[in-house]
Amino acid sequence: MKIYDGVIDWGIKRARDSKMIALGFHSVIDGLVKVDPQKIDNLDLTIPQELSALPDSIKCIDDFWKGLIFSFVNGSALQLMIDSKEVYEWIMKTFGTGTLRLGGTSANMAKGLVPFPFEKILVYVYPLKKEIANLFPNSKNLFVVGKNGLDHPINAYDGEGVDAIHWIFEFSQGQSMTINGKVYTCPRSNRFIASWNPINSKLEVRDPFKSYVIDRAEEISHFLVSGFHIMQEVYPNGETVEDRIDKLLEFVKTVREKNSEMKFHLEFASIRRDRVRNAVEEKLFSRFDSLGLNEVELSWVARDMGYDEKDILNLDVERISQIISEVMRGNLSRVHFHALGFYLLALKGDYDLESQKKALAFAALAAAQRAMDGEINLERFKYMLNISEKYDYKEWEKEGVHFILFPTKVVPSPKITVGLGDTISSLGFVLG
Ligand code: 8BR
């Protein structure tokens, strides 16, 4: 079976025939800072020996250093939320914003979808300041809701400033730093991410986006929701993550009442806080149509359900499909799991299997091409067809769930890998 045959033309036509696609609620500025260890030499700190000894968020300057040093010394990626305005101001004063880049799941998805002939990609950006507006691609099919309705972010921004930022502190293998008089060398190039985003950590759906989507629900076919990974368990005003998720559900319900055909996708991302993850699993899985996640994220879901996470991380397909089946006990009818080398798609009910498969193939070509070149270029998709797949295609049915194991194209030395999961999930969902 030739699973990639005719897929490029099919995807382009499918995109052309699309309606409006909405993306919320996580668009942010990434600030890239290349760490110069000479400048932060001779810190007087005790280095946390294990991950469990780290603070689960940054509440003081010492917490910030602990996170950064842990990442530096171990060469392992780490992301922590900043919970204190004083620390945010101190980082801004000490390091500045760094090099600004567009980030956040929704903005990444927007960037990955606008090169295709979709009619309208509507993205939620709050606060929409000049700095973030300027980072969006200059595409005719990209929109935010501004004061005068749909507009490109650059025509709709309101004021200037960097109110929300995800700092990415990058270090290189071989750099060294002196801590408590001892010299440490970074074993592997890596990054430490410190995120300041109190405005969006409540996952609030604000006007004018909110009323626009409710009023124009008929025009929207797909809605992709993300941003749970920056939520807090309890907010300073006493609200909890469960309260906030209930509010989101009210919005989803209102929109569904206006357009029962609209499909909702939940992009999981790295939700590290247990209570937040549990709230998403318990309250949202059964209320969305589609779910997208990678092996690390599914391993957490498995652990929350009482299974051994290692089976998932080792890509044991039988165990992966078992966990997915359990997750699909509610109304969730589509799960797109992605790993390096294959996707596993699970479907329940009324889906057009041919479209779903072609959408996976198109997503795989897009991910490979983006990995190879750094950004989407439709002209170069055809070259990805020559890469051979390492897994065998497989399709089966178990307990009412249809599974498709879909072999993907893997680029040997990728230029980028950040944001690939967002490209894969969003294309698979909107084209399928
Ligand atoms: P996340 O962003 O959710 O981690 O997903 C990353 C996905 O990108 C992987 O699951 C894999 O499918 C894809 N990917 C990676 Br990582 N490296 C790739 C490569 N070199 N070529 C093609 N796809 C890749």
Boltz pocket constraint, residues with backbone or C-beta under 6 A from the ligand:
constraints:
  - pocket:
      binder: B
      contacts: [[A, 293], [A, 294], [A, 338], [A, 339], [A, 340], [A, 341], [A, 342], [A, 364], [A, 367], [A, 368], [A, 371], [A, 408], [A, 409], [A, 410], [A, 411], [A, 412], [A, 413], [A, 414], [A, 416], [A, 417], [A, 418], [A, 419], [A, 420], [A, 421], [A, 422], [A, 424]]
      max_distance: 6.0
